[in-house]
């Protein structure tokens, strides 16, 4: 079952509370959580969990990877 963005945010927050999380994992979670929150702010109606590319393109819309070409 695919989780939604709110579940993903909650899961990251819950994991960050754990004092046993190593520093590398903590940095990843903090960065991902920040990106998820920004994504949620710019896509308030979004319910599905965004992909890493969705998160990247939300913050870097001019990146070549994010360009959309119409045919």
PyMOL commands that set and color helices and strands:
alter all, ss='L'
color gray80, all
select helices_A, chain A and resi 5-17+23-42+52-59+64-66
alter helices_A, ss='H'
color red, helices_A
deselect
rebuild
show_as cartoon
